[in-house]
Amino acid sequence: MLNRLVVQGLGFVPTPIMRKLSARYIAGETQAEAVRALTELAARGFSGVYDILGEGIRSRAEAERTAEEYIAGAEAIHAAGLDTYVSIKPTHLGMLQDEGLALELYRRIGARCGELGVFFRVEMEDHPTTDATLRIYERLREDYENVGIVLQSRLFRTPADIDALAPGPVDVRMVKGIYLEPASIAHTRPDPIREAFLACAEKLWDRGARVRLATHDAGLAEELIRRVRARGMTADDYEFQVLLGVQEPLWERWKSEGHPVRVYVPFGPDWKAYSLRRLSRNPQLMRAVIKNFLTPG
Ligand SMILES: Cc1cc2nc3c(=O)[nH]c(=O)nc-3n(C[C@H](O)[C@H](O)[C@H](O)COP(=O)(O)OP(=O)(O)OC[C@H]3O[C@@H](n4cnc5c(N)ncnc54)[C@H](O)[C@@H]3O)c2cc1C
């Protein structure tokens, strides 16, 4: 309840203060700020993910603008020589309004990224969008090698979704899933979500997938590292993915132990609306954020 009140209260916090609170999690508002943050991370030995904040777009013009901005981002990443890929939410490309439009725009981004040698990833949103997102990914796989997807261990359906993927190489960012889903379709307790993460990773490895381990859960990561080693994987075969500003000491440690770490760098003018929507959907995250602010270092 306290969390919910805090989340609601955040809506009234003046923008400059919210901006300050969000600063460590968001690279800024512009492409130049994102590229600067990614360049600084690269100098520290971290590869990156380029994410323009936004979702739920319902106008064709806006969705097309998003695609153009991603193409410009891929060009800037290429020009800066960064090991960074672009990551795009399907509803940021208008999928809620028109699945065909989102597919067309992913193709536009994928084609330019292919020319530049930049990878692109289709992100996963809440459960009403899962089927359409997987359909789009499968269509993209037919034409592009430089494309990946996100799968959420929280959802009961994910093992079956892995089985249903068409044969051939797949590149998966494995996550717990940020959207709080109903208990009828998803695990809701931490342990089953963690167990499902491990089971999904094993299932993906068994089919030869490249699995990107996106988590800040130290215990889960430890078990993943044990399994990575047991399978004889090298640093080319896996990587951790983390969010900018979240649990940095943990990823510094992983890096110093020789594990590849890629940092997700979100930015854009939509940062405030995005932060509020995210927090109001998952109030538990607010507790984590507050804890993070209050913890020295
Ligand atoms: C690179 C990346 C990409 C992602 N892409 C997607 C996606 O496409 N779709 C999707 O549904 N989800 C996505 N997620 C979110 C993911 O599903 C989880 O919600 C998120 O990573 C938190 O789960 P966790 O595994 O880190 O474990 P948790 O147990 O939730 O967190 C472990 C610890 O990390 C800290 N922590 C975690 N998140 C935060 C935060 N935001 N702020 C402050 N502290 C925090 C907490 O202190 C907590 O104790 C992504 C996550 C990452 C890292």
The ligand as a Gaussian input file, in Angstrom:
#p B3LYP/6-31G(d) Opt

LIG

0 1
 C       18.953000      -5.531000     -19.968000
 C       17.556000      -5.780000     -19.502000
 C       16.518000      -5.757000     -20.423000
 C       15.205000      -6.050000     -20.025000
 N       14.211000      -6.124000     -20.962000
 C       12.963000      -6.508000     -20.571000
 C       11.924000      -6.731000     -21.525000
 O       12.094000      -6.585000     -22.745000
 N       10.708000      -7.133000     -21.062000
 C       10.462000      -7.331000     -19.722000
 O        9.346000      -7.716000     -19.354000
 N       11.429000      -7.099000     -18.810000
 C       12.661000      -6.703000     -19.196000
 N       13.628000      -6.499000     -18.243000
 C       13.264000      -6.442000     -16.807000
 C       13.280000      -7.800000     -16.167000
 O       12.199000      -8.557000     -16.644000
 C       13.161000      -7.662000     -14.631000
 O       11.954000      -7.025000     -14.319000
 C       14.282000      -6.868000     -13.977000
 O       15.522000      -7.198000     -14.543000
 C       14.322000      -7.145000     -12.469000
 O       14.536000      -8.517000     -12.233000
 P       15.944000      -9.126000     -11.759000
 O       16.166000     -10.379000     -12.509000
 O       17.003000      -8.100000     -11.860000
 O       15.683000      -9.589000     -10.278000
 P       15.067000      -8.843000      -9.029000
 O       14.977000      -9.889000      -7.984000
 O       13.819000      -8.101000      -9.402000
 O       16.149000      -7.790000      -8.671000
 C       17.396000      -8.155000      -8.089000
 C       17.909000      -6.943000      -7.350000
 O       18.186000      -5.899000      -8.307000
 C       17.660000      -4.657000      -7.860000
 N       16.831000      -4.073000      -8.941000
 C       16.229000      -4.755000      -9.945000
 N       15.628000      -3.879000     -10.801000
 C       15.850000      -2.641000     -10.296000
 C       15.513000      -1.320000     -10.706000
 N       14.828000      -1.104000     -11.846000
 N       15.914000      -0.297000      -9.941000
 C       16.632000      -0.488000      -8.822000
 N       17.012000      -1.701000      -8.393000
 C       16.610000      -2.757000      -9.101000
 C       16.915000      -4.886000      -6.579000
 O       17.677000      -4.305000      -5.522000
 C       16.845000      -6.372000      -6.392000
 O       17.144000      -6.733000      -5.092000
 C       14.934000      -6.259000     -18.642000
 C       15.985000      -6.266000     -17.724000
 C       17.280000      -6.056000     -18.129000
 C       18.376000      -6.096000     -17.116000

